[in-house]
C-alpha cells in the first residue's frame, strides 16, 4: 500500500480522537534542529466533520486486537486497515513540516499485536523524529494502557504531552462495551506519568540540563452519550482526575455512531450541545473555583440544562446567594456571577480601588451585563427596580433553539 493511501485511512481514523488544545510549551528554535513549540497553540487545521486538528493528527495503525463496540477501528469492523513503519511516518511528518503544512505531531494508535509492541513502535517513531531529524517542535503521543512502564517513560522523554484515554465514564460501562480493557490498566500509566512529571521537575531544579519528561503534562478523553452515565457522574470523575493525576485537560467527545449494536444508543447525530455544556462546566472546575458536588446539586436528572449554561443553572438553583454587591464581594464570590469571567473580575477589583462602581462604570469597563445584571447590585442598587423570580429569570436567560453543530470546512 502506498504512503498516501495509508495517510488517508489513518488520518480519517484519527478524527475521533479529540485534541483541540494549545501545546502548553514554549520552546525556541535551536541551531541545528528543526522547528519550535509555541504555548499559545497551533490550532489551524480542521477535519472534514469540523473538528479542529491542530497538528499532523494520525494513527500509527488502525489494526486493533480489541473489540470495543463504540470504536470504528474495533477488530470485528470491516474497514480498510493500514499500518505505517516508524521511518515511513517520521519521514512523512518531516516532509509535511518542511512544506509548512504542520507545526507539530499528534500520534495515536490502535493496539496492534500487544500494548508493548504498539508502544515500542510509537517510541521508535518519536525517536526518529527527535534524534534523526532533530525536530524540536511539539509532539503529543498516546500512552498505551497495559504497556511496560519503561517503554512509557522512554517515550515520555521524547514527547511534550502524553494522554491515556479513559473513554468511558465508569468501570461498568467498560465491562459492557469494551470488555478487553480494564480500569486498572488505564489508571496505572496515568499514575506513572504524574509521578515522573513531578520527579522530572524536581530534577530540573537541581540540574537545569536534566531530561524533561512530558513538560506539557497529560490529558485524557471521555466519550459522552454512548453510556447511561449522567453529567454529574462525568463531571465528578473529571474533578477526581484533575485532583489525583494532575491532568492538564479532560476532553469530552460526543458519541458518534459508527456501528449498530443493541448495547449502543440509537442516535442519528452526536450530542454536541451536551458536550458543550460539559466543557463549560469543566472550565468552572478549573478556573472558577467550583466543586463538582456544587454543580447539579438540585437537579433531578443529574444533567445540565441544554438551554442554560452551567453557571446560570447553578445560580438559579442557588438564588438565595444573590444578589452580589460588586463593590464589596471578594474575588471568589465575584467569579460566581453569571456572565462574568476572570478578566472582568480583575477589572472590577482594580477599578473599585479608586471609586464606588455603578452600572455605567461596569459598561465603561466593557463588562457584559446581559446575564450579570440579574445577579448583582452596585452600591446596594439592582439594575432593575423589581425583584425577578427564578421562573422569569429562566425565560430571560435561556438560549432558545440551542444547537451546537460542527462546521464542515469545504
C-alpha positions as semicolon CSV with decimal commas, in nm:
position;residue;x (nm);y (nm);z (nm)
1;X;0,000;0,000;0,000
2;X;0,129;0,346;-0,093
3;X;0,204;0,602;0,180
4;X;-0,071;0,834;0,053
5;X;-0,330;0,558;0,087
6;X;-0,214;0,482;0,441
7;X;-0,227;0,852;0,527
8;X;-0,583;0,884;0,402
9;X;-0,701;0,584;0,606
10;X;-0,513;0,666;0,926
11;X;-0,586;1,039;0,940
12;X;-0,955;0,963;0,886
13;X;-0,943;0,709;1,171
14;X;-0,775;0,967;1,397
15;X;-1,057;1,223;1,371
16;X;-1,243;1,059;1,660
17;X;-0,956;1,139;1,896
18;X;-1,017;1,487;2,040
19;X;-0,713;1,713;2,077
20;X;-0,819;2,073;2,022
21;X;-0,566;2,229;2,255
22;X;-0,270;2,460;2,265
23;X;0,062;2,290;2,311
24;X;0,130;2,429;2,657
25;X;0,502;2,451;2,582
26;X;0,725;2,741;2,477
27;X;1,047;2,623;2,315
28;X;1,255;2,848;2,091
29;X;1,438;2,734;1,784
30;X;1,780;2,576;1,838
31;X;2,068;2,582;1,592
32;X;2,095;2,250;1,411
33;X;1,737;2,145;1,491
34;X;1,403;2,181;1,312
35;X;1,100;2,365;1,447
36;X;0,986;2,507;1,776
37;X;0,686;2,479;2,008
38;X;0,451;2,763;2,096
39;X;0,247;2,766;2,416
40;X;-0,028;2,980;2,263
41;X;-0,124;2,693;2,036
42;X;-0,123;2,600;1,669
43;X;-0,488;2,503;1,612
44;X;-0,536;2,580;1,244
45;X;-0,646;2,260;1,072
46;X;-0,992;2,103;1,058
47;X;-1,119;1,756;0,984
48;X;-1,399;1,705;0,732
49;X;-1,655;1,693;1,015
50;X;-1,537;2,028;1,155
51;X;-1,320;1,908;1,442
52;X;-1,009;2,116;1,496
53;X;-0,695;1,908;1,440
54;X;-0,411;2,140;1,524
55;X;-0,128;1,904;1,429
56;X;-0,048;1,624;1,189
57;X;-0,305;1,407;1,362
58;X;-0,266;1,046;1,264
59;X;-0,286;0,690;1,391
60;X;0,020;0,470;1,358
61;X;-0,217;0,183;1,278
62;X;-0,589;0,112;1,285
63;X;-0,533;-0,264;1,316
64;X;-0,662;-0,348;1,663
65;X;-0,674;-0,655;1,886
66;X;-0,962;-0,507;2,088
67;X;-1,331;-0,513;2,000
68;X;-1,472;-0,202;2,168
69;X;-1,828;-0,172;2,040
70;X;-1,822;0,209;2,008
71;X;-1,494;0,221;1,811
72;X;-1,468;0,236;1,435
73;X;-1,134;0,050;1,450
74;X;-1,256;-0,249;1,654
75;X;-1,132;-0,582;1,523
76;X;-1,478;-0,703;1,411
77;X;-1,547;-0,395;1,197
78;X;-1,500;-0,431;0,823
79;X;-1,295;-0,122;0,739
80;X;-0,978;-0,069;0,534
81;X;-0,670;-0,132;0,750
82;X;-0,325;0,024;0,731
83;X;-0,005;0,042;0,934
84;X;0,292;0,276;0,898
85;X;0,652;0,182;0,954
86;X;0,834;0,410;1,203
87;X;1,075;0,550;0,941
88;X;0,790;0,599;0,693
89;X;0,578;0,803;0,936
90;X;0,875;1,003;1,064
91;X;0,978;1,099;0,710
92;X;0,617;1,187;0,622
93;X;0,586;1,417;0,926
94;X;0,910;1,597;0,845
95;X;0,813;1,642;0,481
96;X;0,487;1,799;0,596
97;X;0,676;2,025;0,832
98;X;0,921;2,140;0,562
99;X;0,626;2,228;0,339
100;X;0,478;2,434;0,625
101;X;0,170;2,211;0,644
102;X;0,217;2,141;1,015
103;X;0,396;2,269;1,322
104;X;0,378;1,955;1,531
105;X;0,262;1,595;1,555
106;X;-0,028;1,423;1,732
107;X;0,039;1,049;1,724
108;X;-0,203;0,788;1,847
109;X;-0,262;0,424;1,759
110;X;-0,491;0,128;1,780
111;X;-0,336;-0,167;1,964
112;X;-0,162;-0,400;1,720
113;X;-0,042;-0,740;1,848
114;X;0,004;-0,619;2,208
115;X;0,032;-0,297;2,413
116;X;0,412;-0,339;2,442
117;X;0,456;-0,394;2,068
118;X;0,243;-0,088;1,988
119;X;0,419;0,134;2,243
120;X;0,758;0,032;2,106
121;X;0,652;0,134;1,754
122;X;0,540;0,474;1,881
123;X;0,870;0,515;2,066
124;X;1,073;0,430;1,754
125;X;0,876;0,683;1,550
126;X;0,930;0,962;1,803
127;X;1,298;0,869;1,839
128;X;1,350;0,910;1,465
129;X;1,163;1,244;1,461
130;X;1,358;1,384;1,755
131;X;1,704;1,232;1,713
132;X;1,743;1,159;1,343
133;X;1,555;1,459;1,204
134;X;1,637;1,684;1,504
135;X;1,277;1,804;1,523
136;X;1,229;2,047;1,812
137;X;0,858;2,116;1,771
138;X;0,554;1,999;1,965
139;X;0,468;1,628;1,990
140;X;0,162;1,479;2,159
141;X;0,161;1,098;2,186
142;X;-0,077;0,844;2,335
143;X;0,043;0,611;2,609
144;X;-0,097;0,264;2,552
145;X;-0,265;0,114;2,862
146;X;-0,100;-0,212;2,961
147;X;0,237;-0,124;2,804
148;X;0,561;-0,168;3,000
149;X;0,636;0,129;3,226
150;X;0,991;0,164;3,087
151;X;0,856;0,199;2,733
152;X;0,615;0,470;2,850
153;X;0,896;0,651;3,033
154;X;1,133;0,644;2,733
155;X;0,857;0,770;2,505
156;X;0,766;1,045;2,753
157;X;1,123;1,179;2,734
158;X;1,063;1,246;2,362
159;X;0,711;1,392;2,388
160;X;0,572;1,723;2,508
161;X;0,236;1,583;2,613
162;X;0,104;1,231;2,670
163;X;-0,252;1,116;2,708
164;X;-0,419;0,799;2,827
165;X;-0,780;0,781;2,713
166;X;-1,031;0,659;2,972
167;X;-1,305;0,681;2,707
168;X;-1,597;0,552;2,917
169;X;-1,701;0,718;3,245
170;X;-1,734;0,402;3,459
171;X;-1,585;0,058;3,503
172;X;-1,930;-0,095;3,449
173;X;-1,956;0,067;3,106
174;X;-1,608;-0,056;3,017
175;X;-1,711;-0,412;3,102
176;X;-2,017;-0,386;2,877
177;X;-1,878;-0,203;2,573
178;X;-1,501;-0,264;2,598
179;X;-1,454;-0,595;2,783
180;X;-1,091;-0,625;2,668
181;X;-0,998;-0,310;2,863
182;X;-0,952;-0,284;3,238
183;X;-0,977;0,025;3,455
184;X;-0,657;-0,064;3,641
185;X;-0,461;-0,083;3,312
186;X;-0,583;0,266;3,217
187;X;-0,513;0,432;3,552
188;X;-0,167;0,275;3,603
189;X;0,009;0,473;3,325
190;X;-0,173;0,791;3,433
191;X;-0,032;0,747;3,783
192;X;0,314;0,671;3,640
193;X;0,312;0,978;3,415
194;X;0,207;1,203;3,703
195;X;0,486;1,070;3,925
196;X;0,754;1,102;3,661
197;X;0,645;1,455;3,566
198;X;0,689;1,553;3,932
199;X;1,025;1,378;3,952
200;X;1,144;1,547;3,632
201;X;1,050;1,892;3,766
202;X;1,242;1,825;4,088
203;X;1,549;1,710;3,897
204;X;1,546;2,020;3,677
205;X;1,555;2,238;3,990
206;X;1,880;2,066;4,090
207;X;2,026;2,032;3,742
208;X;1,894;2,253;3,462
209;X;2,008;2,013;3,187
210;X;1,820;1,716;3,334
211;X;1,596;1,546;3,072
212;X;1,238;1,671;3,068
213;X;0,954;1,420;3,093
214;X;0,626;1,527;2,929
215;X;0,672;1,900;3,006
216;X;0,322;1,991;2,880
217;X;0,154;1,739;3,110
218;X;-0,103;1,470;3,039
219;X;-0,465;1,464;2,927
220;X;-0,747;1,218;2,868
221;X;-1,072;1,182;2,676
222;X;-1,425;1,081;2,777
223;X;-1,690;0,971;2,528
224;X;-2,024;1,137;2,601
225;X;-2,355;0,972;2,519
226;X;-2,252;0,613;2,446
227;X;-2,336;0,503;2,801
228;X;-2,606;0,600;3,055
229;X;-2,389;0,800;3,300
230;X;-2,532;1,146;3,364
231;X;-2,343;1,476;3,359
232;X;-2,297;1,483;3,737
233;X;-2,121;1,145;3,725
234;X;-1,898;1,264;3,441
235;X;-1,802;1,599;3,595
236;X;-1,733;1,428;3,930
237;X;-1,499;1,187;3,753
238;X;-1,325;1,478;3,581
239;X;-1,268;1,655;3,913
240;X;-1,116;1,338;4,058
241;X;-0,885;1,303;3,757
242;X;-0,766;1,663;3,792
243;X;-0,703;1,616;4,164
244;X;-0,545;1,270;4,161
245;X;-0,348;1,274;3,835
246;X;-0,281;1,646;3,785
247;X;-0,425;1,639;3,434
248;X;-0,394;1,943;3,210
249;X;-0,720;1,872;3,027
250;X;-1,010;1,634;3,016
251;X;-1,153;1,629;2,665
252;X;-1,519;1,543;2,604
253;X;-1,612;1,376;2,278
254;X;-1,977;1,348;2,179
255;X;-2,052;0,989;2,081
256;X;-2,056;0,950;1,705
257;X;-2,249;0,642;1,591
258;X;-2,016;0,433;1,378
259;X;-2,193;0,097;1,403
260;X;-2,519;-0,066;1,508
261;X;-2,525;-0,273;1,824
262;X;-2,807;-0,341;2,071
263;X;-2,581;-0,221;2,354
264;X;-2,528;0,119;2,189
265;X;-2,781;0,405;2,192
266;X;-2,984;0,465;1,879
267;X;-2,893;0,813;1,762
268;X;-2,851;0,984;1,430
269;X;-2,630;1,269;1,550
270;X;-2,370;1,320;1,824
271;X;-2,490;1,516;2,134
272;X;-2,288;1,830;2,061
273;X;-2,486;2,058;2,291
274;X;-2,431;1,823;2,585
275;X;-2,060;1,810;2,502
276;X;-2,053;2,190;2,500
277;X;-2,219;2,212;2,844
278;X;-1,964;1,970;2,989
279;X;-1,678;2,182;2,855
280;X;-1,836;2,488;3,019
281;X;-1,869;2,300;3,349
282;X;-1,510;2,182;3,317
283;X;-1,398;2,546;3,297
284;X;-1,592;2,617;3,616
285;X;-1,393;2,343;3,788
286;X;-1,055;2,456;3,658
287;X;-1,078;2,835;3,664
288;X;-1,377;2,946;3,871
289;X;-1,336;2,761;4,199
290;X;-1,644;2,541;4,166
291;X;-1,659;2,186;4,301
292;X;-1,835;1,903;4,124
293;X;-2,076;1,845;4,413
294;X;-2,198;2,207;4,383
295;X;-2,299;2,169;4,020
296;X;-2,632;1,997;3,960
297;X;-2,684;1,958;4,336
298;X;-3,057;2,029;4,297
299;X;-3,110;1,866;3,959
300;X;-3,333;1,559;3,949
301;X;-3,187;1,431;3,622
302;X;-2,824;1,496;3,708
303;X;-2,779;1,655;3,363
304;X;-2,707;2,012;3,261
305;X;-2,988;2,212;3,107
306;X;-2,930;2,227;2,732
307;X;-3,084;2,577;2,720
308;X;-2,883;2,727;3,006
309;X;-2,509;2,748;3,065
310;X;-2,393;2,565;3,383
311;X;-2,307;2,880;3,579
312;X;-2,653;3,029;3,516
313;X;-2,813;2,697;3,608
314;X;-2,616;2,688;3,935
315;X;-2,709;3,049;4,010
316;X;-3,081;2,984;3,964
317;X;-3,060;2,672;4,180
318;X;-2,887;2,881;4,449
319;X;-3,065;3,211;4,402
320;X;-3,068;3,269;4,779
321;X;-2,695;3,357;4,748
322;X;-2,773;3,656;4,526
323;X;-2,757;3,946;4,458
324;X;-2,383;4,000;4,499
325;X;-2,256;4,350;4,575
326;X;-2,000;4,447;4,313
327;X;-1,818;4,694;4,539
328;X;-1,752;4,462;4,834
329;X;-1,752;4,099;4,719
330;X;-1,419;3,916;4,714
331;X;-1,255;3,759;4,408
332;X;-1,401;3,409;4,455
333;X;-1,752;3,543;4,508
334;X;-1,736;3,769;4,201
335;X;-1,641;3,466;3,991
336;X;-1,978;3,312;4,079
337;X;-2,170;3,583;3,894
338;X;-2,317;3,452;3,564
339;X;-2,167;3,621;3,261
340;X;-1,861;3,750;3,449
341;X;-1,524;3,592;3,370
342;X;-1,180;3,606;3,529
343;X;-1,067;3,910;3,328
344;X;-1,381;4,106;3,416
345;X;-1,338;4,024;3,785
346;X;-0,984;4,163;3,782
347;X;-1,109;4,481;3,613
348;X;-1,373;4,524;3,885
349;X;-1,126;4,471;4,169
350;X;-0,877;4,719;4,023
351;X;-1,138;4,985;3,937
352;X;-1,315;4,985;4,273
353;X;-0,991;5,086;4,448
354;X;-1,046;5,433;4,304
355;X;-1,422;5,478;4,317
356;X;-1,757;5,320;4,402
357;X;-1,876;5,142;4,091
358;X;-2,220;5,174;3,933
359;X;-2,366;5,004;3,627
360;X;-2,241;5,279;3,395
361;X;-1,889;5,220;3,527
362;X;-1,922;4,847;3,452
363;X;-2,022;4,926;3,093
364;X;-1,719;5,155;3,056
365;X;-1,505;4,864;3,172
366;X;-1,658;4,658;2,886
367;X;-1,818;4,416;3,130
368;X;-2,122;4,248;2,980
369;X;-2,440;4,292;3,183
370;X;-2,657;4,066;2,969
371;X;-2,667;3,798;3,239
372;X;-2,486;3,962;3,530
373;X;-2,747;4,238;3,575
374;X;-2,993;3,992;3,732
375;X;-2,748;3,879;3,999
376;X;-2,564;4,189;4,121
377;X;-2,608;4,518;4,300
378;X;-2,396;4,830;4,260
379;X;-2,380;5,030;4,584
380;X;-2,693;4,848;4,703
381;X;-2,898;4,911;4,388
382;X;-3,015;4,649;4,143
383;X;-3,017;4,703;3,768
384;X;-3,397;4,674;3,761
385;X;-3,639;4,822;4,009
386;X;-3,834;4,500;4,066
387;X;-3,728;4,163;4,202
388;X;-3,731;3,894;3,937
389;X;-3,830;3,538;4,037
390;X;-3,639;3,235;3,912
391;X;-3,904;3,129;3,659
392;X;-3,893;3,472;3,497
393;X;-3,514;3,466;3,509
394;X;-3,501;3,128;3,335
395;X;-3,705;3,267;3,045
396;X;-3,470;3,567;3,024
397;X;-3,151;3,361;3,034
398;X;-3,245;3,051;2,833
399;X;-3,082;3,004;2,494
400;X;-3,374;2,922;2,267
401;X;-3,335;2,665;1,990
402;X;-2,979;2,597;2,103
403;X;-2,794;2,354;1,881
404;X;-2,417;2,329;1,855
405;X;-2,319;2,168;1,529
406;X;-1,978;2,102;1,384
407;X;-1,894;2,310;1,080
408;X;-1,798;2,145;0,757
409;X;-1,487;2,304;0,608
410;X;-1,502;2,288;0,230
